Amino acid sequence: MDARLQRRIQRYGWDLAASDYEPLWQKQLAVAQDEMLACAAPQPGERVLDVACGTGLVTLRAAQDVGPQGEVIGTDISAGMIDIAWTRATTQRIGNVRFQRMGAESLDFPDKRFDVVLCGLGLMYVTHPEQALHEMRRVLRPGGRMAIAVWGERGHCGWSPVFPIVDAEVSSDVCPLFFGLGQSDTLARLCADAEFRIREHYRVDTVLHYADGEAACDAAFVGGPVALAWSRFDAPTRQRVRSKYLEAIQPWRDGEAYRIPGEFVIVSAEAAIR
């Protein structure tokens, strides 16, 4: 897919998903975010960049870690996500954080600007992740720390059928590169190619808990990466894809509830000193 078209699809899709993202995904992603922050360990007074920050769930936690003498900037391609992040920061009266709409492949910051760079479950949507990693390395000071979380192997994520189910209804793949970074040591190798020295590389198993089929379908179709396609489906198409998805996740049904397996990949690294 053309890179500019893919970026537009991601931007419009996440604008649509923004208001539903936290209610549907905050608890499900908390394990990966916790692991990533623990690896990066932002310290008081440090400057932190959170790339693909979404609604600021990680950004605001990092702002609390660095304290009033530190600074945290969150960037995201979606204006809808950025607006919600600003609202959360204002409501919580967190003054050492700001947000900017910005793509991960072209970070508008000076070289060596930050002590820590984070990217939690956003790099899978970037058309050229290798370019994004080089940009993260550029804006990180020598010896600075980076931590990234992505989804793992497709076969280890029980909700993954959502992509082929949706792709069958549209003219092009919705997220063609989504599980690529979770394969084997792909993410760690790309980080090393971008002149990071790998500190940790490991996988985390998780379970996505949903009260019922409606909640599982809402998370899959409304609050995530296929939201744009979902918004354009008519009622019969929506019913068809929901039925196919419920059939796909049937093995993890527990009464009315669903316990769907998932996997995250965590990589932490240091900016190699040239």
Secondary structure as a PSIPRED ss2 file (coil, helix, strand):
# PSIPRED VFORMAT (PSIPRED V4.0)

   1 M C   1.000  0.000  0.000
   2 D C   1.000  0.000  0.000
   3 A H   0.000  1.000  0.000
   4 R H   0.000  1.000  0.000
   5 L H   0.000  1.000  0.000
   6 Q H   0.000  1.000  0.000
   7 R H   0.000  1.000  0.000
   8 R H   0.000  1.000  0.000
   9 I H   0.000  1.000  0.000
  10 Q H   0.000  1.000  0.000
  11 R H   0.000  1.000  0.000
  12 Y H   0.000  1.000  0.000
  13 G H   0.000  1.000  0.000
  14 W H   0.000  1.000  0.000
  15 D H   0.000  1.000  0.000
  16 L H   0.000  1.000  0.000
  17 A H   0.000  1.000  0.000
  18 A H   0.000  1.000  0.000
  19 S H   0.000  1.000  0.000
  20 D H   0.000  1.000  0.000
  21 Y H   0.000  1.000  0.000
  22 E H   0.000  1.000  0.000
  23 P H   0.000  1.000  0.000
  24 L H   0.000  1.000  0.000
  25 W H   0.000  1.000  0.000
  26 Q H   0.000  1.000  0.000
  27 K H   0.000  1.000  0.000
  28 Q H   0.000  1.000  0.000
  29 L H   0.000  1.000  0.000
  30 A H   0.000  1.000  0.000
  31 V H   0.000  1.000  0.000
  32 A H   0.000  1.000  0.000
  33 Q H   0.000  1.000  0.000
  34 D H   0.000  1.000  0.000
  35 E H   0.000  1.000  0.000
  36 M H   0.000  1.000  0.000
  37 L H   0.000  1.000  0.000
  38 A H   0.000  1.000  0.000
  39 C H   0.000  1.000  0.000
  40 A H   0.000  1.000  0.000
  41 A C   1.000  0.000  0.000
  42 P C   1.000  0.000  0.000
  43 Q C   1.000  0.000  0.000
  44 P C   1.000  0.000  0.000
  45 G C   1.000  0.000  0.000
  46 E C   1.000  0.000  0.000
  47 R E   0.000  0.000  1.000
  48 V E   0.000  0.000  1.000
  49 L E   0.000  0.000  1.000
  50 D E   0.000  0.000  1.000
  51 V E   0.000  0.000  1.000
  52 A C   1.000  0.000  0.000
  53 C C   1.000  0.000  0.000
  54 G C   1.000  0.000  0.000
  55 T C   1.000  0.000  0.000
  56 G C   1.000  0.000  0.000
  57 L H   0.000  1.000  0.000
  58 V H   0.000  1.000  0.000
  59 T H   0.000  1.000  0.000
  60 L H   0.000  1.000  0.000
  61 R H   0.000  1.000  0.000
  62 A H   0.000  1.000  0.000
  63 A H   0.000  1.000  0.000
  64 Q H   0.000  1.000  0.000
  65 D H   0.000  1.000  0.000
  66 V H   0.000  1.000  0.000
  67 G C   1.000  0.000  0.000
  68 P C   1.000  0.000  0.000
  69 Q C   1.000  0.000  0.000
  70 G C   1.000  0.000  0.000
  71 E E   0.000  0.000  1.000
  72 V E   0.000  0.000  1.000
  73 I E   0.000  0.000  1.000
  74 G E   0.000  0.000  1.000
  75 T E   0.000  0.000  1.000
  76 D E   0.000  0.000  1.000
  77 I C   1.000  0.000  0.000
  78 S C   1.000  0.000  0.000
  79 A H   0.000  1.000  0.000
  80 G H   0.000  1.000  0.000
  81 M H   0.000  1.000  0.000
  82 I H   0.000  1.000  0.000
  83 D H   0.000  1.000  0.000
  84 I H   0.000  1.000  0.000
  85 A H   0.000  1.000  0.000
  86 W H   0.000  1.000  0.000
  87 T H   0.000  1.000  0.000
  88 R H   0.000  1.000  0.000
  89 A H   0.000  1.000  0.000
  90 T H   0.000  1.000  0.000
  91 T H   0.000  1.000  0.000
  92 Q C   1.000  0.000  0.000
  93 R C   1.000  0.000  0.000
  94 I C   1.000  0.000  0.000
  95 G C   1.000  0.000  0.000
  96 N C   1.000  0.000  0.000
  97 V E   0.000  0.000  1.000
  98 R E   0.000  0.000  1.000
  99 F E   0.000  0.000  1.000
 100 Q E   0.000  0.000  1.000
 101 R E   0.000  0.000  1.000
 102 M C   1.000  0.000  0.000
 103 G C   1.000  0.000  0.000
 104 A C   1.000  0.000  0.000
 105 E C   1.000  0.000  0.000
 106 S C   1.000  0.000  0.000
 107 L C   1.000  0.000  0.000
 108 D C   1.000  0.000  0.000
 109 F C   1.000  0.000  0.000
 110 P C   1.000  0.000  0.000
 111 D C   1.000  0.000  0.000
 112 K C   1.000  0.000  0.000
 113 R C   1.000  0.000  0.000
 114 F E   0.000  0.000  1.000
 115 D E   0.000  0.000  1.000
 116 V E   0.000  0.000  1.000
 117 V E   0.000  0.000  1.000
 118 L E   0.000  0.000  1.000
 119 C E   0.000  0.000  1.000
 120 G E   0.000  0.000  1.000
 121 L C   1.000  0.000  0.000
 122 G C   1.000  0.000  0.000
 123 L H   0.000  1.000  0.000
 124 M H   0.000  1.000  0.000
 125 Y H   0.000  1.000  0.000
 126 V C   1.000  0.000  0.000
 127 T C   1.000  0.000  0.000
 128 H C   1.000  0.000  0.000
 129 P H   0.000  1.000  0.000
 130 E H   0.000  1.000  0.000
 131 Q H   0.000  1.000  0.000
 132 A H   0.000  1.000  0.000
 133 L H   0.000  1.000  0.000
 134 H H   0.000  1.000  0.000
 135 E H   0.000  1.000  0.000
 136 M H   0.000  1.000  0.000
 137 R H   0.000  1.000  0.000
 138 R H   0.000  1.000  0.000
 139 V H   0.000  1.000  0.000
 140 L E   0.000  0.000  1.000
 141 R E   0.000  0.000  1.000
 142 P E   0.000  0.000  1.000
 143 G E   0.000  0.000  1.000
 144 G E   0.000  0.000  1.000
 145 R E   0.000  0.000  1.000
 146 M E   0.000  0.000  1.000
 147 A E   0.000  0.000  1.000
 148 I E   0.000  0.000  1.000
 149 A E   0.000  0.000  1.000
 150 V E   0.000  0.000  1.000
 151 W E   0.000  0.000  1.000
 152 G C   1.000  0.000  0.000
 153 E C   1.000  0.000  0.000
 154 R H   0.000  1.000  0.000
 155 G H   0.000  1.000  0.000
 156 H H   0.000  1.000  0.000
 157 C C   1.000  0.000  0.000
 158 G C   1.000  0.000  0.000
 159 W C   1.000  0.000  0.000
 160 S C   1.000  0.000  0.000
 161 P C   1.000  0.000  0.000
 162 V H   0.000  1.000  0.000
 163 F H   0.000  1.000  0.000
 164 P H   0.000  1.000  0.000
 165 I H   0.000  1.000  0.000
 166 V H   0.000  1.000  0.000
 167 D H   0.000  1.000  0.000
 168 A C   1.000  0.000  0.000
 169 E C   1.000  0.000  0.000
 170 V C   1.000  0.000  0.000
 171 S C   1.000  0.000  0.000
 172 S C   1.000  0.000  0.000
 173 D C   1.000  0.000  0.000
 174 V C   1.000  0.000  0.000
 175 C C   1.000  0.000  0.000
 176 P C   1.000  0.000  0.000
 177 L C   1.000  0.000  0.000
 178 F C   1.000  0.000  0.000
 179 F C   1.000  0.000  0.000
 180 G H   0.000  1.000  0.000
 181 L H   0.000  1.000  0.000
 182 G H   0.000  1.000  0.000
 183 Q C   1.000  0.000  0.000
 184 S C   1.000  0.000  0.000
 185 D C   1.000  0.000  0.000
 186 T H   0.000  1.000  0.000
 187 L H   0.000  1.000  0.000
 188 A H   0.000  1.000  0.000
 189 R H   0.000  1.000  0.000
 190 L H   0.000  1.000  0.000
 191 C H   0.000  1.000  0.000
 192 A H   0.000  1.000  0.000
 193 D H   0.000  1.000  0.000
 194 A C   1.000  0.000  0.000
 195 E C   1.000  0.000  0.000
 196 F E   0.000  0.000  1.000
 197 R E   0.000  0.000  1.000
 198 I E   0.000  0.000  1.000
 199 R E   0.000  0.000  1.000
 200 E E   0.000  0.000  1.000
 201 H E   0.000  0.000  1.000
 202 Y E   0.000  0.000  1.000
 203 R E   0.000  0.000  1.000
 204 V E   0.000  0.000  1.000
 205 D E   0.000  0.000  1.000
 206 T E   0.000  0.000  1.000
 207 V E   0.000  0.000  1.000
 208 L E   0.000  0.000  1.000
 209 H E   0.000  0.000  1.000
 210 Y E   0.000  0.000  1.000
 211 A C   1.000  0.000  0.000
 212 D C   1.000  0.000  0.000
 213 G H   0.000  1.000  0.000
 214 E H   0.000  1.000  0.000
 215 A H   0.000  1.000  0.000
 216 A H   0.000  1.000  0.000
 217 C H   0.000  1.000  0.000
 218 D H   0.000  1.000  0.000
 219 A H   0.000  1.000  0.000
 220 A H   0.000  1.000  0.000
 221 F H   0.000  1.000  0.000
 222 V C   1.000  0.000  0.000
 223 G C   1.000  0.000  0.000
 224 G C   1.000  0.000  0.000
 225 P C   1.000  0.000  0.000
 226 V C   1.000  0.000  0.000
 227 A H   0.000  1.000  0.000
 228 L H   0.000  1.000  0.000
 229 A H   0.000  1.000  0.000
 230 W H   0.000  1.000  0.000
 231 S H   0.000  1.000  0.000
 232 R H   0.000  1.000  0.000
 233 F C   1.000  0.000  0.000
 234 D C   1.000  0.000  0.000
 235 A H   0.000  1.000  0.000
 236 P H   0.000  1.000  0.000
 237 T H   0.000  1.000  0.000
 238 R H   0.000  1.000  0.000
 239 Q H   0.000  1.000  0.000
 240 R H   0.000  1.000  0.000
 241 V H   0.000  1.000  0.000
 242 R H   0.000  1.000  0.000
 243 S H   0.000  1.000  0.000
 244 K H   0.000  1.000  0.000
 245 Y H   0.000  1.000  0.000
 246 L H   0.000  1.000  0.000
 247 E H   0.000  1.000  0.000
 248 A H   0.000  1.000  0.000
 249 I C   1.000  0.000  0.000
 250 Q H   0.000  1.000  0.000
 251 P H   0.000  1.000  0.000
 252 W H   0.000  1.000  0.000
 253 R E   0.000  0.000  1.000
 254 D E   0.000  0.000  1.000
 255 G C   1.000  0.000  0.000
 256 E C   1.000  0.000  0.000
 257 A E   0.000  0.000  1.000
 258 Y E   0.000  0.000  1.000
 259 R E   0.000  0.000  1.000
 260 I E   0.000  0.000  1.000
 261 P E   0.000  0.000  1.000
 262 G E   0.000  0.000  1.000
 263 E E   0.000  0.000  1.000
 264 F E   0.000  0.000  1.000
 265 V E   0.000  0.000  1.000
 266 I E   0.000  0.000  1.000
 267 V E   0.000  0.000  1.000
 268 S E   0.000  0.000  1.000
 269 A E   0.000  0.000  1.000
 270 E E   0.000  0.000  1.000
 271 A E   0.000  0.000  1.000
 272 A C   1.000  0.000  0.000
 273 I C   1.000  0.000  0.000
 274 R C   1.000  0.000  0.000
